[in-house]
Amino acid sequence: MQLDIRAQTLLKALVERYIADGQPVGSRALSKISGLDLSPATIRNIMSDLEEMGFVSSPHTSAGRVPTPRGYRLFVDSLLTVESIERSTVEVSLPANAHASHQKIISGAAQVLSSLSHFAGVVLAPRREMHFQQIEFLRLSEKRILLVIVAPNGEVQNRLLLTETDYTPSQLVQASNYINQHYAGLSFDLVRIKLKEELKQLRDDMTRLMQAAVEAGSDAMTDDSEDVVISGERNLLSVSDLSSNMGSLRKLFDIFEHKTGLAALLDISSKATGVQIFIGGESQLVPIEEMSVVTAPYAVNGKIVGTLGVIGPTRMAYERVIPIVDITARLLSSALSHP
C-alpha cells in the first residue's frame, strides 16, 4: 500500500521513537521529532488514517500510538536507514585461532550475535552427512515394516515404515541386499540422488520401498535440534515486551527447548539471499507476535550450508541488528572456508 511522504515520515518517526523508549507516541511528540511543519490536527488525521490501514494501534491506556507488526514490516522494508558497523567490531569477537574446530567457531558466532545485539544469537550448523554401514527390513505385519539401520560405529536406529504394498520376506531381503551391496558406507543424501538415477530398471513397488527407506533413514541419522546453537536466551528475560507476557515467554522458551520450528525457520532462510526479517507471527513457524527474527545465510567455500540470526522483540533496533547479522554471516563464511 502506497503512503504519501508525510505519512511515511510520521510512521518512521513514530517507529524510531517507540523502539527507543517503548512508550506510545502522541501527536504532540510527533510534531516535534518529525521535522514536518504540520498542525497537530493534521498529524492526528494522518495517524488516524495509519491506524485505519493497520500500521499503528492505540493502546487503551494511552492517547499515543504504537506500531503494529504491519507497521514494523513497512518500516524495515521501505523506511529503515541501516547503521554502518565496522567489521572489526564483530571480527574481534570470533575465535581467531586458525585451528579452532568448526563447532567452536559456530558457537563463537552465536555468542557474538548475542553479545552485540543484547538478545539471543542462533546459528543453524551445517547438516551433518550421516553414513550407514548396513540396513535391514523386518516384516512386522501387512504393510508395516521395521527399518533397521546400522551406523559405521555400530549404533543402531530403528524406524517404522508404513507401505502401500504388502512385501514378502524375500522381497525385503532382496531390497536390503541391493542397498547394502551398492550403497553401504554412503550418506543417505547421496543414496537419494543415486536412487533416482539407478533404480529405473527395478519394479515400481521395490523402488518405492527403497525410497521410503532412504527418507526414513535420513531422518533417523540426522537430529536437526542438535544442530541449532543458541546463545543468550536469558537476555530476553530482561526485555519487558517479552517478559511481561508469560504466555509469550513460555512459547519462546518452548521453541528454544524443542528447536524444531526454529530449525525449520532457519532452514527456509538459508534458501534466500541476504538478510531476512520475520516480524511477529509472519513465519508461522515461530508464531509469537512480540518477537522478531533477523537471519542471514552463511557459506563454506561458496556453498550455502546454514543460517544464523538474532531473536529479539519486535521493538528492536533493526538498523543496528541487521548489519550485525549480515557481517557475522560473512565472517563466519570466511572462518569456515578453506583458504
C-alpha positions as a Python dict, from the first residue, in 0.01 Angstrom:
ca = {
    (1, 'M'): (0, 0, 0),
    (2, 'Q'): (144, 337, -103),
    (3, 'L'): (172, 609, 161),
    (4, 'D'): (244, 972, 81),
    (5, 'I'): (568, 1125, 202),
    (6, 'R'): (408, 1288, 507),
    (7, 'A'): (258, 960, 627),
    (8, 'Q'): (587, 777, 568),
    (9, 'T'): (781, 1042, 761),
    (10, 'L'): (541, 1029, 1055),
    (11, 'L'): (539, 648, 1062),
    (12, 'K'): (920, 638, 1052),
    (13, 'A'): (942, 891, 1337),
    (14, 'L'): (688, 700, 1542),
    (15, 'V'): (860, 362, 1499),
    (16, 'E'): (1204, 505, 1580),
    (17, 'R'): (1077, 682, 1893),
    (18, 'Y'): (885, 373, 2009),
    (19, 'I'): (1188, 148, 1956),
    (20, 'A'): (1397, 395, 2157),
    (21, 'D'): (1179, 429, 2466),
    (22, 'G'): (892, 180, 2442),
    (23, 'Q'): (623, 439, 2515),
    (24, 'P'): (320, 515, 2295),
    (25, 'V'): (389, 821, 2080),
    (26, 'G'): (142, 1110, 2075),
    (27, 'S'): (73, 1373, 1810),
    (28, 'R'): (249, 1647, 2008),
    (29, 'A'): (572, 1443, 2023),
    (30, 'L'): (548, 1361, 1652),
    (31, 'S'): (514, 1727, 1562),
    (32, 'K'): (846, 1794, 1739),
    (33, 'I'): (1052, 1497, 1615),
    (34, 'S'): (922, 1450, 1259),
    (35, 'G'): (1058, 1776, 1120),
    (36, 'L'): (729, 1838, 939),
    (37, 'D'): (559, 2176, 953),
    (38, 'L'): (213, 2036, 1023),
    (39, 'S'): (-58, 2132, 1267),
    (40, 'P'): (-144, 1888, 1547),
    (41, 'A'): (-486, 1841, 1385),
    (42, 'T'): (-327, 1738, 1054),
    (43, 'I'): (-95, 1494, 1233),
    (44, 'R'): (-390, 1343, 1420),
    (45, 'N'): (-576, 1294, 1092),
    (46, 'I'): (-275, 1122, 930),
    (47, 'M'): (-226, 900, 1235),
    (48, 'S'): (-593, 810, 1225),
    (49, 'D'): (-550, 704, 862),
    (50, 'L'): (-242, 497, 952),
    (51, 'E'): (-438, 327, 1227),
    (52, 'E'): (-726, 252, 992),
    (53, 'M'): (-477, 95, 748),
    (54, 'G'): (-334, -123, 1024),
    (55, 'F'): (13, 32, 1056),
    (56, 'V'): (-32, 165, 1410),
    (57, 'S'): (-265, 96, 1701),
    (58, 'S'): (-381, 282, 2012),
    (59, 'P'): (-331, 113, 2350),
    (60, 'H'): (-639, 152, 2566),
    (61, 'T'): (-447, 327, 2843),
    (62, 'S'): (-285, 595, 2627),
    (63, 'A'): (-367, 863, 2374),
    (64, 'G'): (-49, 780, 2190),
    (65, 'R'): (5, 511, 1926),
    (66, 'V'): (241, 216, 1879),
    (67, 'P'): (349, 36, 1561),
    (68, 'T'): (180, -291, 1466),
    (69, 'P'): (369, -583, 1304),
    (70, 'R'): (245, -445, 972),
    (71, 'G'): (389, -106, 1061),
    (72, 'Y'): (723, -262, 1151),
    (73, 'R'): (720, -451, 819),
    (74, 'L'): (674, -132, 617),
    (75, 'F'): (941, 36, 828),
    (76, 'V'): (1210, -230, 772),
    (77, 'D'): (1120, -278, 405),
    (78, 'S'): (1100, 86, 296),
    (79, 'L'): (1189, 341, 563),
    (80, 'L'): (1483, 197, 755),
    (81, 'T'): (1830, 354, 741),
    (82, 'V'): (2081, 82, 834),
    (83, 'E'): (2372, 177, 1056),
    (84, 'S'): (2731, 138, 940),
    (85, 'I'): (2911, -108, 1169),
    (86, 'E'): (3283, -182, 1141),
    (87, 'R'): (3376, -541, 1055),
    (88, 'S'): (3636, -524, 1330),
    (89, 'T'): (3357, -486, 1589),
    (90, 'V'): (3241, -837, 1501),
    (91, 'E'): (3574, -981, 1389),
    (92, 'V'): (3748, -924, 1721),
    (93, 'S'): (3490, -1142, 1898),
    (94, 'L'): (3511, -1450, 1674),
    (95, 'P'): (3765, -1725, 1760),
    (96, 'A'): (4090, -1617, 1593),
    (97, 'N'): (4271, -1949, 1626),
    (98, 'A'): (4314, -2094, 1278),
    (99, 'H'): (4299, -2444, 1430),
    (100, 'A'): (3970, -2385, 1612),
    (101, 'S'): (3709, -2652, 1537),
    (102, 'H'): (3410, -2565, 1322),
    (103, 'Q'): (3186, -2626, 1623),
    (104, 'K'): (3383, -2377, 1832),
    (105, 'I'): (3370, -2115, 1555),
    (106, 'I'): (2993, -2164, 1516),
    (107, 'S'): (2938, -2137, 1893),
    (108, 'G'): (3152, -1823, 1889),
    (109, 'A'): (2933, -1673, 1616),
    (110, 'A'): (2618, -1735, 1824),
    (111, 'Q'): (2785, -1566, 2122),
    (112, 'V'): (2890, -1267, 1908),
    (113, 'L'): (2535, -1220, 1781),
    (114, 'S'): (2404, -1233, 2136),
    (115, 'S'): (2661, -1001, 2292),
    (116, 'L'): (2638, -734, 2020),
    (117, 'S'): (2257, -736, 1990),
    (118, 'H'): (2187, -798, 2363),
    (119, 'F'): (1926, -1053, 2254),
    (120, 'A'): (1958, -1423, 2162),
    (121, 'G'): (2202, -1534, 1892),
    (122, 'V'): (2130, -1851, 1695),
    (123, 'V'): (2320, -2049, 1432),
    (124, 'L'): (2192, -2343, 1228),
    (125, 'A'): (2507, -2553, 1185),
    (126, 'P'): (2580, -2735, 858),
    (127, 'R'): (2377, -3051, 837),
    (128, 'R'): (2596, -3348, 904),
    (129, 'E'): (2605, -3618, 639),
    (130, 'M'): (2546, -3937, 834),
    (131, 'H'): (2661, -4262, 676),
    (132, 'F'): (2522, -4611, 724),
    (133, 'Q'): (2702, -4943, 721),
    (134, 'Q'): (2405, -5175, 675),
    (135, 'I'): (2026, -5175, 668),
    (136, 'E'): (1772, -5450, 713),
    (137, 'F'): (1396, -5475, 659),
    (138, 'L'): (1182, -5678, 902),
    (139, 'R'): (818, -5750, 817),
    (140, 'L'): (606, -5676, 1123),
    (141, 'S'): (264, -5722, 968),
    (142, 'E'): (77, -5643, 649),
    (143, 'K'): (215, -5311, 513),
    (144, 'R'): (419, -5247, 830),
    (145, 'I'): (797, -5284, 808),
    (146, 'L'): (1072, -5216, 1062),
    (147, 'L'): (1376, -5047, 907),
    (148, 'V'): (1696, -5129, 1100),
    (149, 'I'): (1993, -4901, 1031),
    (150, 'V'): (2346, -4979, 1149),
    (151, 'A'): (2597, -4690, 1151),
    (152, 'P'): (2972, -4743, 1095),
    (153, 'N'): (3030, -4700, 1471),
    (154, 'G'): (2781, -4979, 1544),
    (155, 'E'): (2497, -4754, 1657),
    (156, 'V'): (2157, -4893, 1562),
    (157, 'Q'): (1850, -4687, 1468),
    (158, 'N'): (1501, -4826, 1404),
    (159, 'R'): (1221, -4668, 1203),
    (160, 'L'): (871, -4792, 1123),
    (161, 'L'): (768, -4784, 755),
    (162, 'L'): (401, -4788, 657),
    (163, 'T'): (378, -4904, 295),
    (164, 'E'): (108, -4928, 32),
    (165, 'T'): (233, -5271, -77),
    (166, 'D'): (247, -5587, 133),
    (167, 'Y'): (605, -5702, 72),
    (168, 'T'): (708, -6064, 120),
    (169, 'P'): (1012, -6151, 336),
    (170, 'S'): (1206, -6249, 23),
    (171, 'Q'): (1133, -5912, -140),
    (172, 'L'): (1257, -5734, 172),
    (173, 'V'): (1578, -5938, 169),
    (174, 'Q'): (1625, -5857, -200),
    (175, 'A'): (1581, -5483, -133),
    (176, 'S'): (1817, -5474, 165),
    (177, 'N'): (2081, -5677, -24),
    (178, 'Y'): (2064, -5435, -317),
    (179, 'I'): (2106, -5127, -95),
    (180, 'N'): (2385, -5281, 115),
    (181, 'Q'): (2572, -5405, -191),
    (182, 'H'): (2556, -5078, -386),
    (183, 'Y'): (2538, -4804, -123),
    (184, 'A'): (2686, -4919, 211),
    (185, 'G'): (2919, -4659, 353),
    (186, 'L'): (2749, -4365, 178),
    (187, 'S'): (2531, -4091, 325),
    (188, 'F'): (2156, -4116, 282),
    (189, 'D'): (2159, -3783, 99),
    (190, 'L'): (2395, -3929, -162),
    (191, 'V'): (2193, -4251, -182),
    (192, 'R'): (1880, -4044, -250),
    (193, 'I'): (2049, -3893, -555),
    (194, 'K'): (2179, -4226, -682),
    (195, 'L'): (1842, -4394, -637),
    (196, 'K'): (1681, -4154, -881),
    (197, 'E'): (1937, -4248, -1144),
    (198, 'E'): (1987, -4618, -1088),
    (199, 'L'): (1657, -4776, -985),
    (200, 'K'): (1460, -4723, -1304),
    (201, 'Q'): (1520, -5084, -1402),
    (202, 'L'): (1356, -5217, -1084),
    (203, 'R'): (985, -5266, -1037),
    (204, 'D'): (795, -4960, -917),
    (205, 'D'): (692, -5117, -588),
    (206, 'M'): (1055, -5201, -498),
    (207, 'T'): (1163, -4850, -594),
    (208, 'R'): (901, -4702, -361),
    (209, 'L'): (1021, -4922, -76),
    (210, 'M'): (1384, -4816, -119),
    (211, 'Q'): (1294, -4450, -148),
    (212, 'A'): (1085, -4474, 169),
    (213, 'A'): (1379, -4640, 343),
    (214, 'V'): (1616, -4363, 239),
    (215, 'E'): (1380, -4088, 359),
    (216, 'A'): (1327, -4260, 693),
    (217, 'G'): (1698, -4337, 722),
    (218, 'S'): (1791, -3978, 658),
    (219, 'D'): (1556, -3862, 934),
    (220, 'A'): (1686, -4131, 1171),
    (221, 'M'): (2052, -4041, 1120),
    (222, 'T'): (2005, -3664, 1144),
    (223, 'D'): (1897, -3479, 1454),
    (224, 'D'): (1831, -3120, 1346),
    (225, 'S'): (1771, -3000, 1701),
    (226, 'E'): (2134, -3070, 1795),
    (227, 'D'): (2248, -2853, 1504),
    (228, 'V'): (2081, -2536, 1634),
    (229, 'V'): (2327, -2345, 1853),
    (230, 'I'): (2167, -2078, 2076),
    (231, 'S'): (2340, -1821, 2294),
    (232, 'G'): (2197, -1554, 2522),
    (233, 'E'): (1843, -1680, 2572),
    (234, 'R'): (1845, -1527, 2921),
    (235, 'N'): (1891, -1182, 2767),
    (236, 'L'): (1528, -1200, 2660),
    (237, 'L'): (1412, -1226, 3023),
    (238, 'S'): (1511, -862, 3070),
    (239, 'V'): (1312, -747, 2764),
    (240, 'S'): (990, -607, 2907),
    (241, 'D'): (794, -659, 2583),
    (242, 'L'): (851, -1034, 2618),
    (243, 'S'): (886, -1089, 2993),
    (244, 'S'): (561, -905, 3074),
    (245, 'N'): (361, -1168, 2883),
    (246, 'M'): (411, -1507, 3048),
    (247, 'G'): (224, -1685, 2768),
    (248, 'S'): (459, -1548, 2503),
    (249, 'L'): (764, -1612, 2721),
    (250, 'R'): (659, -1973, 2775),
    (251, 'K'): (611, -2019, 2399),
    (252, 'L'): (951, -1866, 2333),
    (253, 'F'): (1136, -2097, 2569),
    (254, 'D'): (942, -2396, 2436),
    (255, 'I'): (1083, -2301, 2094),
    (256, 'F'): (1434, -2284, 2239),
    (257, 'E'): (1390, -2620, 2411),
    (258, 'H'): (1245, -2817, 2119),
    (259, 'K'): (1414, -2620, 1838),
    (260, 'T'): (1223, -2789, 1554),
    (261, 'G'): (1027, -2479, 1448),
    (262, 'L'): (1336, -2266, 1484),
    (263, 'A'): (1542, -2510, 1277),
    (264, 'A'): (1274, -2510, 1007),
    (265, 'L'): (1266, -2129, 1000),
    (266, 'L'): (1644, -2109, 970),
    (267, 'D'): (1644, -2377, 701),
    (268, 'I'): (1392, -2174, 497),
    (269, 'S'): (1611, -1866, 545),
    (270, 'S'): (1914, -2047, 403),
    (271, 'K'): (1734, -2073, 68),
    (272, 'A'): (1703, -1693, 42),
    (273, 'T'): (1964, -1432, -44),
    (274, 'G'): (2086, -1181, 212),
    (275, 'V'): (1924, -1073, 535),
    (276, 'Q'): (1567, -1189, 603),
    (277, 'I'): (1342, -1038, 872),
    (278, 'F'): (1046, -1224, 1024),
    (279, 'I'): (824, -995, 1233),
    (280, 'G'): (572, -1120, 1487),
    (281, 'G'): (374, -1421, 1362),
    (282, 'E'): (470, -1381, 996),
    (283, 'S'): (671, -1702, 970),
    (284, 'Q'): (404, -1931, 1126),
    (285, 'L'): (699, -2148, 1242),
    (286, 'V'): (780, -1917, 1532),
    (287, 'P'): (438, -1755, 1584),
    (288, 'I'): (493, -1503, 1865),
    (289, 'E'): (353, -1156, 1795),
    (290, 'E'): (601, -979, 2024),
    (291, 'M'): (909, -1143, 1868),
    (292, 'S'): (1116, -1090, 1553),
    (293, 'V'): (1392, -1297, 1393),
    (294, 'V'): (1664, -1144, 1174),
    (295, 'T'): (1857, -1403, 972),
    (296, 'A'): (2122, -1438, 703),
    (297, 'P'): (2272, -1745, 531),
    (298, 'Y'): (2641, -1833, 550),
    (299, 'A'): (2854, -2041, 316),
    (300, 'V'): (3155, -2273, 314),
    (301, 'N'): (3370, -2239, 4),
    (302, 'G'): (3089, -2066, -182),
    (303, 'K'): (2815, -2316, -93),
    (304, 'I'): (2541, -2206, 149),
    (305, 'V'): (2538, -2455, 436),
    (306, 'G'): (2347, -2285, 717),
    (307, 'T'): (2186, -1976, 863),
    (308, 'L'): (2246, -1751, 1161),
    (309, 'G'): (2045, -1477, 1322),
    (310, 'V'): (1921, -1277, 1618),
    (311, 'I'): (1597, -1344, 1807),
    (312, 'G'): (1454, -1049, 1993),
    (313, 'P'): (1144, -837, 2046),
    (314, 'T'): (961, -672, 1757),
    (315, 'R'): (1072, -348, 1926),
    (316, 'M'): (1438, -399, 1838),
    (317, 'A'): (1686, -157, 1680),
    (318, 'Y'): (1669, -314, 1333),
    (319, 'E'): (1908, -55, 1190),
    (320, 'R'): (2179, -199, 1418),
    (321, 'V'): (2082, -567, 1431),
    (322, 'I'): (2065, -608, 1051),
    (323, 'P'): (2432, -515, 988),
    (324, 'I'): (2543, -723, 1290),
    (325, 'V'): (2375, -1030, 1137),
    (326, 'D'): (2500, -954, 787),
    (327, 'I'): (2864, -902, 888),
    (328, 'T'): (2867, -1204, 1121),
    (329, 'A'): (2738, -1423, 836),
    (330, 'R'): (3017, -1300, 608),
    (331, 'L'): (3287, -1351, 873),
    (332, 'L'): (3158, -1697, 964),
    (333, 'S'): (3166, -1793, 595),
    (334, 'S'): (3527, -1680, 577),
    (335, 'A'): (3627, -1854, 901),
    (336, 'L'): (3480, -2191, 793),
    (337, 'S'): (3612, -2184, 433),
    (338, 'H'): (3949, -2320, 330),
    (339, 'P'): (4198, -2060, 203),
}
